[in-house]
């Protein structure tokens, strides 16, 4: 029963309440409502469980793309990570992330910039992390090429992303809602083929998994996670 109530409230919020608030005042929605919504969503139990699967594998000098409110910070292994560079264009989310970095006693440097044009030195990063970021980055191909540029030859790209479902009914919903959903969800596109984006950008998968996240609307919850390296 709780699951159905949650899904009902979520759908009413996604398709009625949030679009209405944004229509009334775009600036109020994006400054006051959206950061709270993203922080709440990014820390939901199913998504946090996925983060636990991948983040502890990060090691050395880490670059996190779309660090947002810092939802991954509690999952890093302090014994394996020497430093973290967090990239995100949102100052509002960055303020939340800074508090989490202090709470978890992590050496994090934050850069407010676009992931598609990084100021990071080439061939300097041991691990690049991207969780629920490639869906909302305006130019994911450019971002993936930037990730490839900054990674060391033996570096690893760790990811957990949601995207295009192989189910035709679900993908149909993803495609028809794409005209408005990004506007209320911080630019999030639910219909990006994450596997294809990564492989087409010159990466070879070391590990790739897929699942519908439990307790989540299917059009939002088709999850890809794993590791990749630069193709030889």
C-alpha positions in Angstrom: 0.0 0.0 0.0 2.8 2.4 0.9 4.4 1.8 -2.5 1.2 2.7 -4.4 0.7 5.8 -2.2 4.2 6.9 -2.9 3.8 6.4 -6.7 0.5 8.3 -6.7 2.0 11.3 -4.8 5.0 11.2 -7.1 3.0 11.2 -10.3 0.7 14.0 -9.0 3.8 16.0 -8.2 5.7 15.3 -11.4 2.8 15.9 -13.8 0.6 18.5 -12.0 2.2 20.3 -9.0 5.7 20.9 -10.2 4.7 22.0 -13.8 2.1 24.4 -12.3 4.6 26.0 -9.9 7.1 26.4 -12.6 4.5 27.9 -14.9 3.6 30.5 -12.2 7.2 31.4 -11.4 10.2 29.8 -13.2 12.8 31.6 -11.1 11.1 30.6 -7.8 10.8 27.0 -8.9 14.4 26.7 -10.0 15.9 28.5 -7.0 13.7 27.2 -4.1 11.9 24.1 -5.2 14.1 22.3 -7.7 17.3 22.0 -5.4 15.1 20.5 -2.6 13.4 18.1 -5.0 16.8 17.0 -6.6 18.3 16.5 -3.2 15.3 14.4 -2.0 15.2 12.3 -5.2 19.0 11.8 -5.3 19.0 10.4 -1.8 16.0 8.1 -2.2 16.6 4.5 -0.9 16.7 2.8 -4.3 19.2 5.3 -5.8 21.3 5.3 -2.6 21.5 1.6 -2.8 22.9 1.8 -6.4 25.5 4.4 -5.2 26.7 1.9 -2.6 27.4 -0.6 -5.4 29.9 1.6 -7.3 31.3 4.5 -5.3 33.5 2.4 -2.9 35.4 1.2 -5.9 36.8 4.7 -6.7 40.4 5.1 -5.9 43.3 7.6 -6.2 42.6 11.1 -7.5 38.8 11.1 -8.2 36.8 13.4 -10.5 33.1 13.4 -9.9 30.9 14.7 -12.7 27.7 16.3 -11.6 28.4 16.0 -7.9 25.2 17.9 -7.2 24.3 17.9 -3.5 27.1 15.5 -2.7 25.0 12.3 -2.3 28.0 10.1 -3.1 30.3 11.5 -0.5 29.3 9.3 2.4 30.1 6.2 0.2 33.8 6.9 -0.7 36.4 4.8 0.9 38.8 7.2 2.7 41.5 4.5 2.6 41.5 4.3 -1.2 40.7 7.9 -2.3 43.5 10.6 -2.1 41.4 13.5 -3.3 38.1 14.4 -4.9 37.4 17.0 -7.5 33.6 17.7 -7.7 32.2 19.3 -10.9 28.7 20.9 -11.0 27.2 24.1 -12.5 24.7 24.6 -9.6 25.7 26.9 -6.8 22.6 26.0 -4.8 23.5 22.3 -4.9 27.1 23.0 -4.3 26.3 24.6 -0.9 24.7 21.4 0.2 27.6 19.3 -1.1 30.2 21.4 0.8 28.3 20.7 4.1 28.4 16.9 3.3 32.1 17.0 2.5 32.9 18.5 5.9 30.6 16.0 7.6 32.4 13.1 6.0 35.9 14.6 6.5 36.8 14.4 2.8 39.3 16.4 0.8 37.0 17.8 -1.9 37.7 20.6 -4.3 34.6 22.0 -5.9 34.5 23.6 -9.3 31.3 25.4 -10.6 31.6 24.7 -14.3 30.3 22.7 -17.2 31.3 19.0 -17.5 31.5 19.4 -21.2 34.4 21.8 -20.9 36.5 20.9 -18.0 39.4 22.9 -16.7 41.1 19.7 -15.5 44.5 18.7 -16.8 44.6 15.9 -19.4 45.7 12.4 -18.3 45.5 13.4 -14.6 42.6 11.4 -13.0 42.6 7.8 -11.7 38.8 7.5 -11.4 36.0 9.4 -12.9 32.6 9.0 -11.3 29.2 9.8 -12.8 26.0 9.0 -11.0 22.6 10.2 -12.4 24.4 13.1 -14.2 24.6 12.0 -17.9 20.8 12.3 -18.0 20.9 16.0 -17.4 24.1 17.2 -18.9 23.2 19.2 -22.1 26.0 17.7 -24.2 26.7 14.2 -22.9 28.9 13.2 -25.9 31.2 16.2 -25.2 31.3 15.4 -21.5 32.3 11.7 -22.2 35.1 12.9 -24.5 36.2 15.2 -21.7 36.1 12.3 -19.3 38.3 10.3 -21.7 40.7 13.2 -22.0 41.3 13.7 -18.3 41.5 9.9 -17.4 44.9 8.3 -17.2 45.6 5.5 -19.6 44.9 3.0 -16.8 42.1 5.0 -15.3 38.6 3.8 -14.7 35.2 5.4 -15.4 32.6 4.3 -12.8 28.9 5.1 -13.4 25.4 4.5 -12.3 22.8 6.2 -14.5 19.2 5.9 -15.5 18.1 6.0 -19.1 16.3 4.5 -22.1 14.4 1.3 -21.3 14.5 -1.6 -23.8 10.8 -2.1 -23.2 8.9 -0.4 -26.0 6.0 0.7 -23.8 8.3 2.3 -21.3 10.5 3.9 -23.9 7.4 5.3 -25.5 6.5 7.1 -22.3 10.1 8.2 -21.9 10.0 9.7 -25.4 6.6 11.5 -25.2 7.3 13.0 -21.8 10.8 14.3 -22.9 9.3 17.6 -24.2 8.5 18.8 -20.7 10.1 16.5 -18.1 13.6 18.1 -18.4 12.1 21.5 -17.6 10.8 20.4 -14.2 13.7 18.0 -13.3 16.9 20.1 -13.8 17.4 19.1 -17.4 17.0 15.4 -16.8 16.2 13.3 -19.9 14.9 9.8 -19.2 15.4 8.5 -22.8 19.1 8.6 -23.2 20.8 5.3 -24.2 23.6 5.3 -21.6 25.2 2.2 -22.9 25.4 3.5 -26.4 26.6 6.9 -25.3 29.5 5.5 -23.4 30.6 2.9 -26.0 30.3 5.4 -28.8 32.6 7.8 -26.9 35.6 5.4 -27.0 35.1 3.3 -23.9 35.2 -0.4 -23.3 33.0 -1.9 -20.6 34.7 -3.8 -17.8 31.3 -4.4 -16.2 27.8 -3.4 -17.2 24.5 -4.2 -15.4 20.8 -3.2 -15.8 17.8 -3.2 -13.6 14.5 -1.4 -13.0 14.9 0.3 -9.6 12.3 -1.0 -7.2 9.6 1.4 -6.0 10.3 3.8 -8.9 8.2 4.6 -11.9 9.6 2.5 -14.8 10.1 5.5 -17.1 12.4 7.0 -14.5 13.9 3.8 -13.1 15.8 1.9 -15.8 19.3 1.8 -14.3 22.7 1.2 -15.9 25.7 0.7 -13.7 29.3 -0.6 -14.0 32.8 0.3 -15.0 34.6 1.2 -18.2 38.1 2.0 -19.5 39.4 3.8 -22.5 39.3 1.5 -25.5 42.8 0.4 -26.6 
